[in-house]
Amino acid sequence: ATRTGYKMNDERTIKFEMASAFVNEGGPASQGSPYDPASSDDDLQLDVLYAQATTGDCDEDKPGMFDRAGKRRYNAWMALEGMSQEDAQDKFVALVESRFPDWGNWQPDKAPKIEASVPAYTGAVQEEWFDEFLQLLETGGWTQCLAKYEVVGKTKCLLPNNPLQAHREEGVIHKPIDEVKAFMLDREARLKWDNLVQTIVDIEKINDRSTLTHFKSKTPSRMVWPRDSVVVTSWREEADAKGGGYTFVVKSVTTEKVPEDTRNFVRANSIVAGARLTSVEGGTKIEQIRHVELGGWLPIKLINNMHNYLSIIKMRKHMTGNSKPPGSQ
């Protein structure tokens, strides 16, 4: 049977995707060897081969002298510099096969299907999309999962009886708010700092602040199965009584203007996504949330891990030339 979204002529990619799902979803533990890159050299090698296969050469800053685990991973990844992503995929699969000969018999848990419907495109922006996002920013119950260079990542399950996580991120970019807003609206800049995006095409201008936009992920070697999404992107200025600044929202819609390309992509659903920009001393505070259903067949832990990253650090580095905030060591 053919799974929607597969490029069936790319056997290497399919095998890599299945092997990476095995590693990330707990397959090694099911065979008596829990995955732990921090203490196992073989697991560390899997970790950095996966990074090389999905990102390419190491793009992270060198850890500080007291971060022994971080330096160990950084040095292992740097040792792969120049290796093609295709070779890294092959080596990753070969290492999985040598360590876990029966890995092909493993069956992961699938993500429960989300029944929430995707609204039809009407050529208009709904103010309730902004209200929904801002209300979500005010809710509690988020669990911290990442923290680096004064940027914090948190997660929370928003849907009843569904483990799909929403991801929240907070941090400061030391640039004026209008400069940060312009940067976030710059499509060309997005293609440079966002490793997951291949193309951004504005299909239709709704008004001066809103567009119907088609996003495509990068090639399958960059992401577990390529995704695309059709969304309304919009922003508004907030009144001083509400804290001022700007709010961005991204909302999936259905439209005949962009038919689904099921031979090459699985269509993702941006349930709630957006960003809030406010001026703070020395720069701009960014609070953003992404709650995205990737569709198709993927292990739930892999879906959650794929969104578990700190994009504000990448934006900061692109805007200021440094991932770290001013004055940090």
LINNORVEN-V749500 format. One record per pair of residues at least 6 apart in sequence whose C-alpha atoms are under 7 Angstrom apart, sorted by the first residue. I is the first residue (numbers start at 1). GAP is how many residues later the second one is. D is the distance in Angstrom with one decimal. If there is no record, write none. Layout:
i:I gap:GAP d:D
i:I gap:GAP d:D
//
This chain:
i:4 gap:258 d:6.0
i:4 gap:259 d:6.8
i:4 gap:262 d:6.7
i:4 gap:292 d:6.8
i:5 gap:220 d:6.7
i:5 gap:257 d:5.7
i:5 gap:258 d:5.8
i:5 gap:259 d:5.3
i:5 gap:260 d:4.7
i:5 gap:261 d:4.8
i:6 gap:219 d:6.7
i:6 gap:257 d:7.0
i:6 gap:258 d:6.5
i:7 gap:256 d:6.9
i:7 gap:257 d:6.0
i:13 gap:207 d:6.6
i:13 gap:208 d:6.4
i:16 gap:73 d:5.8
i:16 gap:77 d:5.9
i:17 gap:207 d:5.6
i:19 gap:74 d:6.1
i:19 gap:77 d:6.9
i:21 gap:278 d:6.8
i:21 gap:281 d:6.5
i:24 gap:278 d:6.1
i:25 gap:83 d:6.8
i:25 gap:274 d:6.5
i:25 gap:276 d:5.7
i:25 gap:277 d:6.2
i:27 gap:79 d:6.7
i:28 gap:6 d:5.3
i:28 gap:7 d:5.9
i:29 gap:6 d:6.5
i:35 gap:8 d:6.2
i:36 gap:7 d:5.9
i:37 gap:6 d:4.5
i:37 gap:7 d:4.1
i:37 gap:10 d:6.6
i:38 gap:6 d:6.8
i:38 gap:31 d:6.4
i:44 gap:29 d:7.0
i:46 gap:46 d:6.0
i:48 gap:28 d:6.6
i:48 gap:29 d:5.1
i:49 gap:39 d:5.5
i:49 gap:43 d:5.8
i:50 gap:42 d:6.6
i:52 gap:33 d:6.0
i:52 gap:36 d:6.1
i:53 gap:32 d:4.2
i:53 gap:33 d:6.6
i:53 gap:35 d:5.0
i:53 gap:36 d:5.3
i:53 gap:168 d:6.6
i:54 gap:31 d:6.9
i:54 gap:167 d:5.9
i:54 gap:168 d:4.4
i:54 gap:169 d:6.3
i:55 gap:167 d:6.3
i:56 gap:29 d:6.0
i:57 gap:24 d:5.2
i:57 gap:25 d:6.6
i:58 gap:19 d:6.1
i:58 gap:20 d:5.9
i:62 gap:12 d:6.7
i:63 gap:7 d:5.8
i:63 gap:8 d:5.6
i:85 gap:136 d:7.0
i:108 gap:191 d:6.0
i:109 gap:190 d:5.6
i:109 gap:191 d:6.9
i:110 gap:187 d:6.7
i:110 gap:188 d:6.0
i:110 gap:189 d:4.8
i:110 gap:190 d:5.9
i:111 gap:187 d:6.6
i:111 gap:188 d:5.9
i:111 gap:189 d:4.6
i:112 gap:50 d:6.4
i:118 gap:134 d:6.4
i:118 gap:135 d:5.6
i:118 gap:136 d:6.5
i:119 gap:134 d:5.1
i:119 gap:135 d:6.3
i:120 gap:133 d:5.2
i:120 gap:134 d:4.7
i:120 gap:135 d:6.3
i:121 gap:132 d:5.3
i:121 gap:133 d:5.7
i:121 gap:134 d:5.6
i:123 gap:83 d:6.2
i:124 gap:82 d:6.6
i:129 gap:120 d:7.0
i:130 gap:119 d:6.3
i:133 gap:139 d:6.7
i:133 gap:141 d:6.7
i:141 gap:15 d:6.8
i:142 gap:12 d:5.8
i:142 gap:13 d:5.5
i:142 gap:14 d:5.1
i:143 gap:11 d:5.1
i:143 gap:12 d:5.3
i:143 gap:13 d:6.4
i:144 gap:9 d:5.8
i:144 gap:10 d:4.1
i:144 gap:11 d:6.5
i:145 gap:8 d:5.7
i:145 gap:9 d:5.3
i:145 gap:10 d:6.8
i:146 gap:6 d:5.7
i:146 gap:7 d:4.7
i:146 gap:8 d:6.7
i:147 gap:6 d:6.1
i:149 gap:175 d:5.3
i:149 gap:176 d:6.6
i:150 gap:21 d:6.3
i:151 gap:19 d:5.7
i:151 gap:20 d:4.4
i:152 gap:17 d:5.7
i:152 gap:18 d:5.4
i:152 gap:19 d:6.6
i:153 gap:15 d:5.6
i:153 gap:16 d:4.5
i:153 gap:17 d:6.7
i:153 gap:157 d:6.6
i:154 gap:13 d:5.8
i:154 gap:14 d:5.0
i:154 gap:15 d:6.3
i:155 gap:10 d:6.0
i:155 gap:11 d:5.6
i:155 gap:12 d:4.7
i:155 gap:13 d:6.0
i:156 gap:9 d:5.4
i:156 gap:10 d:5.3
i:156 gap:11 d:6.8
i:157 gap:6 d:6.0
i:157 gap:7 d:6.1
i:157 gap:8 d:4.6
i:157 gap:9 d:6.0
i:158 gap:7 d:6.9
i:158 gap:8 d:6.7
i:164 gap:136 d:6.7
i:164 gap:140 d:6.6
i:165 gap:126 d:6.8
i:165 gap:139 d:6.0
i:166 gap:123 d:6.9
i:166 gap:124 d:5.8
i:166 gap:125 d:4.3
i:167 gap:122 d:5.6
i:167 gap:123 d:5.4
i:167 gap:124 d:6.4
i:167 gap:140 d:6.9
i:167 gap:141 d:6.9
i:168 gap:120 d:5.7
i:168 gap:121 d:4.4
i:168 gap:122 d:6.6
i:169 gap:118 d:5.7
i:169 gap:119 d:5.3
i:169 gap:120 d:6.5
i:169 gap:141 d:6.8
i:170 gap:116 d:5.6
i:170 gap:117 d:4.6
i:170 gap:118 d:6.6
i:171 gap:114 d:5.8
i:171 gap:115 d:5.5
i:171 gap:116 d:6.9
i:171 gap:141 d:6.6
i:172 gap:111 d:6.6
i:172 gap:112 d:5.5
i:172 gap:113 d:4.4
i:172 gap:114 d:6.0
i:173 gap:110 d:5.8
i:173 gap:111 d:5.4
i:173 gap:112 d:6.6
i:173 gap:143 d:5.6
i:174 gap:108 d:5.8
i:174 gap:109 d:4.0
i:174 gap:110 d:6.2
i:175 gap:108 d:4.7
i:175 gap:109 d:6.2
i:176 gap:107 d:5.3
i:176 gap:108 d:6.1
i:177 gap:101 d:6.9
i:177 gap:102 d:5.9
i:177 gap:106 d:6.8
i:177 gap:107 d:5.2
i:183 gap:6 d:6.9
i:187 gap:13 d:6.9
i:191 gap:6 d:6.2
i:191 gap:7 d:6.9
i:193 gap:121 d:6.0
i:193 gap:122 d:6.5
i:193 gap:125 d:6.6
i:196 gap:21 d:5.5
i:196 gap:22 d:5.8
i:197 gap:19 d:6.1
i:197 gap:20 d:4.6
i:197 gap:21 d:5.5
i:198 gap:18 d:5.5
i:198 gap:19 d:4.9
i:198 gap:20 d:4.2
i:199 gap:16 d:5.9
i:199 gap:17 d:5.3
i:200 gap:13 d:7.0
i:200 gap:14 d:5.9
i:200 gap:15 d:4.8
i:200 gap:16 d:6.7
i:201 gap:12 d:5.7
i:201 gap:13 d:5.2
i:201 gap:14 d:6.6
i:202 gap:9 d:6.4
i:202 gap:10 d:5.9
i:202 gap:11 d:4.3
i:202 gap:12 d:6.3
i:203 gap:9 d:5.4
i:203 gap:10 d:5.4
i:203 gap:11 d:6.8
i:204 gap:7 d:5.7
i:204 gap:8 d:5.1
i:205 gap:6 d:4.5
i:205 gap:7 d:6.4
i:206 gap:6 d:7.0
i:209 gap:25 d:5.6
i:209 gap:26 d:5.8
i:210 gap:22 d:6.9
i:210 gap:23 d:5.6
i:210 gap:24 d:4.2
i:210 gap:25 d:6.8
i:211 gap:21 d:5.7
i:211 gap:22 d:5.5
i:211 gap:23 d:6.7
i:212 gap:19 d:5.9
i:212 gap:20 d:4.6
i:212 gap:21 d:6.5
i:213 gap:17 d:5.8
i:213 gap:18 d:5.4
i:213 gap:19 d:6.1
i:213 gap:20 d:6.9
i:214 gap:15 d:5.8
i:214 gap:16 d:4.6
i:214 gap:17 d:6.5
i:215 gap:13 d:5.5
i:215 gap:14 d:5.3
i:215 gap:15 d:6.5
i:216 gap:11 d:6.1
i:216 gap:12 d:4.3
i:216 gap:13 d:6.7
i:217 gap:9 d:5.6
i:217 gap:10 d:5.3
i:217 gap:11 d:6.0
i:218 gap:8 d:6.6
i:219 gap:7 d:6.2
i:220 gap:6 d:5.3
i:226 gap:39 d:5.3
i:226 gap:40 d:6.6
i:227 gap:38 d:5.0
i:227 gap:39 d:4.8
i:227 gap:40 d:5.6
i:227 gap:41 d:6.1
i:228 gap:37 d:6.1
i:228 gap:38 d:6.3
i:228 gap:39 d:5.0
i:228 gap:40 d:6.0
i:229 gap:23 d:6.9
i:229 gap:38 d:5.4
i:229 gap:39 d:5.3
i:229 gap:40 d:6.7
i:230 gap:22 d:5.7
i:230 gap:23 d:6.1
i:231 gap:19 d:6.2
i:231 gap:20 d:5.1
i:231 gap:21 d:4.1
i:231 gap:22 d:5.5
i:232 gap:18 d:5.7
i:232 gap:19 d:5.3
i:232 gap:20 d:6.4
i:232 gap:21 d:7.0
i:233 gap:16 d:5.9
i:233 gap:17 d:4.6
i:233 gap:18 d:6.7
i:234 gap:14 d:5.7
i:234 gap:15 d:5.5
i:234 gap:16 d:6.7
i:235 gap:11 d:6.8
i:235 gap:12 d:5.5
i:235 gap:13 d:4.2
i:235 gap:14 d:6.3
i:236 gap:10 d:5.7
i:236 gap:11 d:5.5
i:236 gap:12 d:6.7
i:237 gap:8 d:6.0
i:237 gap:9 d:4.5
i:237 gap:10 d:6.5
i:238 gap:6 d:4.7
i:238 gap:7 d:5.5
i:238 gap:8 d:5.6
i:244 gap:34 d:6.6
i:245 gap:32 d:5.4
i:245 gap:33 d:4.6
i:245 gap:34 d:6.6
i:246 gap:30 d:5.9
i:246 gap:31 d:5.1
i:246 gap:32 d:6.8
i:247 gap:28 d:5.8
i:247 gap:29 d:4.5
i:247 gap:30 d:6.3
i:248 gap:26 d:5.1
i:248 gap:27 d:5.0
i:248 gap:28 d:6.4
i:249 gap:24 d:5.9
i:249 gap:25 d:4.1
i:249 gap:26 d:6.6
i:250 gap:23 d:5.2
i:250 gap:24 d:5.7
i:251 gap:19 d:5.7
i:251 gap:20 d:6.6
i:251 gap:21 d:6.6
i:251 gap:22 d:6.8
i:252 gap:17 d:5.7
i:252 gap:18 d:5.1
i:252 gap:19 d:6.9
i:266 gap:29 d:6.5
i:266 gap:30 d:6.3
i:267 gap:28 d:6.5
i:268 gap:25 d:5.7
i:268 gap:26 d:4.4
i:268 gap:27 d:5.5
i:269 gap:23 d:5.7
i:269 gap:24 d:5.0
i:269 gap:25 d:6.4
i:270 gap:21 d:6.3
i:270 gap:22 d:4.5
i:270 gap:23 d:6.4
i:271 gap:20 d:5.6
i:271 gap:21 d:5.6
i:272 gap:18 d:6.0
i:272 gap:19 d:5.1
i:273 gap:16 d:5.3
i:273 gap:17 d:4.3
i:273 gap:18 d:6.0
i:274 gap:14 d:5.6
i:274 gap:15 d:5.6
i:274 gap:16 d:6.7
i:275 gap:11 d:6.6
i:275 gap:12 d:5.5
i:275 gap:13 d:4.0
i:275 gap:14 d:6.5
i:276 gap:10 d:5.7
i:276 gap:11 d:5.1
i:276 gap:12 d:6.2
i:277 gap:7 d:6.5
i:277 gap:8 d:5.7
i:277 gap:9 d:4.9
i:277 gap:10 d:6.7
i:278 gap:6 d:5.7
i:278 gap:7 d:5.3
i:278 gap:8 d:6.9
i:279 gap:6 d:6.2
i:313 gap:10 d:5.4
i:314 gap:9 d:6.7
i:316 gap:6 d:6.7
i:316 gap:7 d:5.8
i:317 gap:6 d:4.4
//
